[in-house]
Amino acid sequence: MLLSLNGVNRPCRVPDSPGYTVDQVHDLTKIDKWFLFKLANIVDTRSKLKAIGNLTAVPQDLLKLAKQQGFSDIQIAQLVNRCGTGDADKAMACLGALTKAFSSFLACMDLYSDELTVRAHRKGLGITPFAKQIDTLAAEFPAATNYLYTTYNASEHDVPFSQDEGGVMVLGSGVYRIGSSVEFDWGAVSCIRRCGFEHQHMHRMTALP
């Protein structure tokens, strides 16, 4: 049984084990049931999206839940495509599988969704992430440090945003580990200064590693 074999890929094999209960997977893997129940919720959402097979037929609550559970737009697109497609090239392969009726192929293409289609659809439904502030003071004092992250598990922003003010975003690359925040922050600030922005832009700067 592959699940009983330890390894870095074992958590990835758990969702692909249909028919197993949480207790059975726990007996085989010894993974804490708390994590297994979380995985089971994700698998359940994946199954529901795949069964619907059409982006426009996905209920708003289910689409929001998928985003809250961490599904990317491209993953949602792959799940709701009835032809099992993940990109345009695979979509064209539906033609060979639907040789009996060209109309069926056209229907397949009408139902085809990609990453941008899902993004536009969920934004039209108002499903967008919120910017939340990291509590750097362990709730002992109000945190004013502008360390932000985005999440769908929220109902409002922690900081105000203005379309008129604009802002600056610095995109980094590479591994971001504990202890490297000072170097990254300094690198981002230095980048902003070198680009010619003034200090008043600093409080609106977003740095993403």
C-alpha positions as CSV (number, residue, x, y, z in Angstrom):
1,M,0.0,0.0,0.0
2,L,1.6,3.3,-1.2
3,L,0.0,5.3,1.6
4,S,1.9,3.2,4.2
5,L,5.2,4.1,2.6
6,N,6.7,7.2,4.2
7,G,8.1,10.0,1.9
8,V,7.7,13.6,0.9
9,N,5.0,12.7,-1.7
10,R,2.8,10.8,0.7
11,P,0.5,13.8,1.5
12,C,0.0,14.2,-2.2
13,R,-1.1,10.6,-2.5
14,V,-3.8,10.9,0.2
15,P,-6.3,12.9,-1.9
16,D,-6.0,10.3,-4.7
17,S,-7.1,7.4,-2.4
18,P,-10.9,7.1,-3.1
19,G,-12.9,4.9,-0.9
20,Y,-10.8,5.3,2.2
21,T,-12.2,6.9,5.3
22,V,-10.2,9.3,7.5
23,D,-9.7,6.6,10.0
24,Q,-8.4,4.2,7.4
25,V,-5.9,6.8,6.1
26,H,-4.9,7.6,9.6
27,D,-4.2,3.9,10.4
28,L,-2.0,3.7,7.3
29,T,-0.2,7.0,7.5
30,K,-0.3,8.0,11.2
31,I,-1.1,11.5,9.9
32,D,-3.0,13.5,12.5
33,K,-6.7,13.3,11.8
34,W,-7.0,17.1,12.0
35,F,-5.0,17.4,8.8
36,L,-6.8,14.5,7.2
37,F,-10.2,16.1,7.8
38,K,-8.9,19.3,6.2
39,L,-7.7,17.3,3.2
40,A,-11.1,15.6,3.0
41,N,-12.8,19.0,2.8
42,I,-10.6,19.9,-0.1
43,V,-11.2,16.6,-1.9
44,D,-14.9,17.1,-1.4
45,T,-14.8,20.5,-3.0
46,R,-12.7,19.2,-5.9
47,S,-15.3,16.4,-6.5
48,K,-18.2,18.9,-6.5
49,L,-16.5,21.2,-9.0
50,K,-15.6,18.2,-11.3
51,A,-19.2,16.9,-11.1
52,I,-20.7,20.2,-12.2
53,G,-18.4,20.4,-15.2
54,N,-19.4,24.0,-16.2
55,L,-18.1,27.2,-14.7
56,T,-21.3,29.1,-15.1
57,A,-23.2,26.4,-13.2
58,V,-20.9,26.5,-10.2
59,P,-22.8,28.1,-7.3
60,Q,-21.2,31.3,-5.9
61,D,-20.8,29.8,-2.5
62,L,-18.9,26.8,-3.8
63,L,-16.6,29.0,-5.9
64,K,-15.9,31.2,-2.9
65,L,-15.2,28.1,-0.8
66,A,-12.8,26.8,-3.4
67,K,-10.8,30.0,-3.3
68,Q,-10.9,30.0,0.5
69,Q,-9.5,26.4,0.5
70,G,-6.6,27.5,-1.8
71,F,-7.7,26.4,-5.2
72,S,-6.1,28.5,-7.9
73,D,-8.0,29.8,-10.9
74,I,-6.3,27.4,-13.3
75,Q,-7.1,24.5,-11.0
76,I,-10.7,25.4,-11.0
77,A,-10.7,25.7,-14.8
78,Q,-9.2,22.2,-15.1
79,L,-11.9,20.8,-12.8
80,V,-14.9,22.4,-14.4
81,N,-14.0,21.5,-18.0
82,R,-16.1,18.5,-18.9
83,C,-13.6,17.4,-21.4
84,G,-10.9,17.2,-18.7
85,T,-8.9,19.9,-20.3
86,G,-6.3,22.0,-18.6
87,D,-5.2,24.3,-21.5
88,A,-6.1,25.2,-25.1
89,D,-4.0,22.4,-26.7
90,K,-5.8,19.8,-24.6
91,A,-9.1,21.4,-25.5
92,M,-8.4,20.9,-29.2
93,A,-7.8,17.2,-28.5
94,C,-11.5,16.9,-27.7
95,L,-12.1,17.0,-31.5
96,G,-10.6,13.5,-31.8
97,A,-12.7,12.1,-28.9
98,L,-15.9,13.6,-30.3
99,T,-15.8,12.4,-33.9
100,K,-19.4,11.1,-33.7
101,A,-20.9,14.6,-33.8
102,F,-19.2,17.9,-34.5
103,S,-21.9,19.7,-32.6
104,S,-20.7,17.8,-29.5
105,F,-17.3,19.2,-30.0
106,L,-18.7,22.7,-30.3
107,A,-20.6,22.2,-27.1
108,C,-17.4,21.1,-25.4
109,M,-15.6,24.2,-26.5
110,D,-18.5,26.4,-25.3
111,L,-18.0,24.9,-21.8
112,Y,-14.2,25.3,-21.9
113,S,-12.7,27.6,-19.3
114,D,-9.2,28.7,-18.7
115,E,-7.5,30.7,-15.9
116,L,-8.5,34.1,-17.2
117,T,-12.1,33.0,-17.7
118,V,-12.3,31.8,-14.1
119,R,-10.7,35.0,-12.8
120,A,-13.1,37.2,-14.7
121,H,-16.1,35.1,-13.6
122,R,-15.2,35.2,-9.9
123,K,-14.4,38.9,-10.0
124,G,-17.8,39.5,-11.6
125,L,-19.3,37.7,-8.6
126,G,-17.3,39.8,-6.2
127,I,-15.1,37.0,-5.1
128,T,-11.8,38.8,-4.5
129,P,-9.1,38.6,-1.8
130,F,-8.7,41.0,1.1
131,A,-5.5,42.4,2.4
132,K,-4.9,41.6,6.1
133,Q,-2.2,42.8,8.4
134,I,0.2,40.5,10.1
135,D,0.1,40.9,13.9
136,T,3.8,41.3,14.7
137,L,3.1,42.1,18.4
138,A,1.3,38.9,19.4
139,A,-1.9,40.9,20.2
140,E,-0.2,42.5,23.1
141,F,-0.4,45.9,21.5
142,P,-2.1,47.2,18.3
143,A,0.1,46.3,15.4
144,A,0.9,49.2,13.1
145,T,3.6,47.6,11.0
146,N,2.5,47.4,7.4
147,Y,3.2,43.7,6.8
148,L,0.3,42.4,4.7
149,Y,-1.0,39.2,3.2
150,T,-4.0,38.5,1.0
151,T,-6.7,36.0,1.8
152,Y,-10.2,35.0,0.8
153,N,-11.1,34.1,4.4
154,A,-12.0,37.7,5.4
155,S,-14.7,40.2,4.9
156,E,-12.8,43.5,4.8
157,H,-9.3,45.0,4.3
158,D,-7.2,45.9,7.3
159,V,-5.7,48.9,5.5
160,P,-7.4,51.4,3.2
161,F,-6.8,51.4,-0.5
162,S,-7.3,54.3,-2.9
163,Q,-7.5,54.0,-6.6
164,D,-6.3,57.6,-7.0
165,E,-3.2,57.3,-4.8
166,G,-1.6,54.5,-6.8
167,G,1.3,52.6,-5.2
168,V,4.4,50.6,-5.8
169,M,4.8,46.8,-5.9
170,V,8.2,45.1,-5.7
171,L,8.3,41.5,-6.8
172,G,11.2,39.4,-5.5
173,S,12.3,35.9,-6.3
174,G,13.9,32.9,-4.6
175,V,13.3,31.2,-1.3
176,Y,12.1,33.4,1.6
177,R,13.2,32.0,4.9
178,I,12.9,33.2,8.5
179,G,15.8,35.6,9.2
180,S,16.0,37.0,5.7
181,S,13.3,39.7,6.2
182,V,15.7,42.5,7.0
183,E,17.7,41.9,3.8
184,F,14.6,41.6,1.7
185,D,13.0,44.8,3.2
186,W,16.2,46.7,2.6
187,G,16.4,45.4,-1.0
188,A,12.8,46.4,-1.7
189,V,13.3,49.9,-0.2
190,S,16.5,50.4,-2.1
191,C,14.8,49.4,-5.3
192,I,12.0,52.0,-4.7
193,R,14.6,54.7,-4.1
194,R,16.6,53.8,-7.1
195,C,13.4,54.0,-9.2
196,G,13.1,57.6,-8.1
197,F,10.1,57.4,-5.8
198,E,10.0,59.6,-2.8
199,H,9.5,58.6,0.9
200,Q,5.8,59.3,0.8
201,H,5.4,56.2,-1.4
202,M,7.0,53.9,1.1
203,H,3.9,53.4,3.2
204,R,2.1,52.2,0.1
205,M,4.8,49.8,-1.0
206,T,4.0,46.1,-1.3
207,A,6.9,43.7,-1.3
208,L,6.3,40.1,-2.4
209,P,9.1,37.6,-2.1
